[in-house]
Amino acid sequence: MIEFWKMHGAGNDFIVVDGEKYCIQDYSDFAKKVCHRHFGIGADGLLIVKKSDKVDCKMIYYNSDGSRAKMCGNGLRCFCKFVYDKKIVNKDIFKVETLDGIKDVKLNLNGDKIESIKINMGKAKFDSNCVPVKTDKNMFINEDIFVVDKNIKISSLLVGVPHTVVFVDKIDKEELLKYGSEIEKNSIFPEKTNVNFVEVLDKENILVSTWERGCGYTLACGTGICASVAMAYYLNKTSNKVKAISEGGELLIEIIDDYIYMQGSAVKICQGILEG
């Protein structure tokens, strides 16, 4: 039996387990089982807490399909709430080790209650080799690719994981579902890509809808929102401080000296015991 918490960040939901307390032999297989929405608990991904020999703690993340990812923004906020509420970490400013490097965390507290969590997500990487994208161009921005039945203008970058941004006049979920998976699996992306449809409302507000690599449509994607703001700011479509709204909630993103700061909530839904 394994104790778990189910949590969400802007509707992006996760199963969280203390990996020091429970020995799980195969995280990939475990993620597929517990994240299944009919035969498991149901979630977009699995978060595992481990000790770090470098900083305060380490986050291990797996998508619902069993694939491991270097980073998950909404997941990281949930992870931070878990380790604080469980008293694994006993301070409001700390560091988390991830496959995408060390992340600086600041908890905004009201007493002992977390009101929001601010994280330095690092710098966006626009170099095509970093994303990666198969192209002879240094950056893959505002490029046309043919998808299903039409040309779509896309821009790709790396924010922890590969992201592709599609700016649209108005977000249409049916369009996202139709083209998102096809862009994700396009042959120019050797590691596949997350796909973010972005509607710019004004310089300080955007709407974002994401097709997530290894998961499918999600109510929100933290790194996707960060990538969307980074690309919008780079193309002078927004200012450096933006409220990004997704179906599941909103995040405040600020870019300072090229570093992306993500701020938002993390919510505990329930806790329980997984049998078997």
N, C-alpha and C positions, 0 to 999 in steps of 0.2 A: 504494500500500500504506500502511496506517495501523496504527501500533502501538496496542494497547489493553490495558487491564487489565479483568478481570471480577472484581467484588467483591460482598460482601453485608454487610448489617447486619441481624442477627436474621432472616436468610432472605430479606429484601427485596433482590433482586439488580440489579446495575447494570453497564453498560459505561462505562468512564472513558477519556477521550481528552484529550491535551494540545492544546487549541485554538490555542495559540501556535505549535506545531510543525507542525500540519497545517491546511491551508486546506479547510474543508468549506463548500460553497456553501449548502446547504439542510439545516439541522439537523433540521427536522421530518421530511423524507424520509429522512435518514440514520438517525434514531431508529427509524422504522418498519422499516427494513431490518435494522439490526443487532440490534434487540430481538426480532425474529421468532424463535420457538423452533424452527422447522423450516428456514427459509431463511436465517436469520442466526445470530448467536451465541446469542441468547436472553437476555432480561432484562426486568425490570419498567420500567426507564428508562435514560436516557442522561445522563451527567454530562460537561460540557465545562469544562475549566480555561482561564480567560482572565486577562489582566492587569487590574488595577483601578487607576484613577487616584485612588482614595480610600483604599484599605486594602491589605492584603497580597496579596489575590487575589480573583478573581470566579468564582462558580459559576453556570453556565447549566444548567438542567435541563429535559428533555423526557420525557414519559410514553411508554410503548411504542406508543401509538396516534398519536404525532406531535404531540400537544398540548403546549404549553409550560405549566409550572406555576411559581408563584412560589417554592415551597418544597418540600423533601422532607427530612424529618428523618433517616431512615436513610441517604439519599443524601449528606446533608451530612457525616455522620461518615465515610463512605467517601471522599468528596472530600478531607476533612482528612488522612486517612491517606495518600492518594495524593500530595498536594502535599508532605507531610513526608518520606515515604519516597523520593520522586523529587528531594528537595532543592530544590523550587521555593520552599518556605518553610523556613527554617532555625531555627525557634524553637518552643517548646512552648506559648506563649501568643500567639495572633494573631487577626486579624479577617478575615472573609470577606464580601464583598459579594454580596448576592442580591437578587432582585426583591422579597423581603419585608424588605429592609433589611439593615443590617450585623449580623452575628452574631459574638459573642465566643466564642472557642474555647480550651479548656484540654486539652492532651494529658497524660494520666497515664502517665508513662514508667517503664520498668525498664531502665536503661541507655539504649540508643537504640530499644528496642522499645516500641511503644504497647500498653499494657494496656487502656486504656479512654479514651474521649473524652467530655468534658463541654461542653455547649453551652448558652448562654443563648438560648432560643428566643423570648424576648419575652413580651408579655402576651397572654392570650386576649381576644378581643373578642366580647362577647355581644350587642351592638347588632344588631338584625335587618337594618338597612341595610348593615352591614359584611359580613355573612355572604356574600352577601345572601339574604334570605328575603322573598317577597312576602306581607306581612302588615301589619295596622294596629297590631300590638303592638310595643312597644319591644324586647322579647326574646321569642324563640320557644323556650320551655322547658316540658317536660312537656305538649306539645300533641298531640292525637290527629289522625292523618291516616289516610284509608282507603287501604290498599295491597293490591291483588290481591283478597283475599277477607276482610280483617279490618281493624279499627282498630289502629294501632300508635302508641304514645306515643313521641314523639321530642323531642330537645332539640338545637338547632343553635347553632354558634359558629364563629368564625374563628380558626384558629391557623396563620397563613401561608396556608392554603387553606381553603375551606369544609368543615366537618365536621358530621355529624349523629350523635348518640349515642343508642343504644337500650339501655336497661338491661333485662336479662333474668334470670330465675331461674337458667337454665342455658344456656350457649352451645350452639347446634345449627347445625352447618355447613350442613345442608340448608336451614334457615330463612334463614340469611344469603344463600345462593345464590338462594333463591326471592324474597326481598324486597329484597336489597341493591341490585340494578340498578334495580328499580322506584322505590325511594326516591331513588337517585342522579338519576334522570331526571324526578322529579316536577315538575310545572309551577310549584310554589311556589319552586323553586330555579332562577333564571334562568341561573346559571353552573354548574348541577349541584352535587352534593355528594358527599363521601366519606361512607361509612356505617360506623359502628363499633358492633358488638354487644358489650356489656360485662356481665360477671358479676362482681359484687363479692363477694370471698371473705371479707374482713374489712377493717378500717380501713387496713391497710397493704398489702393484696394484691388485685389484680384480674386477671381474664382479659379479653383483648381480641381480637376477630376482626374484620377489616376488609375491606369491599368498597371498592376504591380507584377514584375517578373517573379515567377514561382508562386503566385498567389491568385492573380486575376484582378477583377475589379474590387477596390477597397473604398471604404467611406472616407479615408484620408491616408496620406503617405507623408511622413515627416520629412524624409530626405527629398521626396518629390516636390514638396512645397518649397523647401530650401533651394533646390535646383531651379524651380520655376521662377522664384524671385531673383536668383542670381543671374539667370539668363535675361529676364525682363529688365533688370537694372543695367546689365551689360549693353543691351540694345537701346537703352534710354527710354524704355516704355514706362518705367516707374522710378520713384525715388529710392533711396537706400533703406528706408524703413517702411514696411508694407504689412498690412493685415491681409492674410491669405485665408480665404474661406473655402472649406470643402463641405461635402454633404454631411460629414460627421462632426464638424466643429471648425474652429478657427485657430490659427497660430499667428504670433507676431514675429516677423523676421526682420532682422536689422543687419546690414552689412557695414562693418567698420574696418578700415584698412585691409579690405578683401576678405576678412574673416566673417563667417556667417554665424549669427547668433539666433537661435531658435528658442522661443518662449511659449509655453502652453501648459495645459493641465495634464494630470494623470489620474485615473479613477479606478479604484478597486470595485469590481462588480460583485464578486463573491469569493469564498474559499471553500475547499472541500478535500475529500480523500479519493484518490483514483484507485480503484480496485484492480487487481491483477497485474 
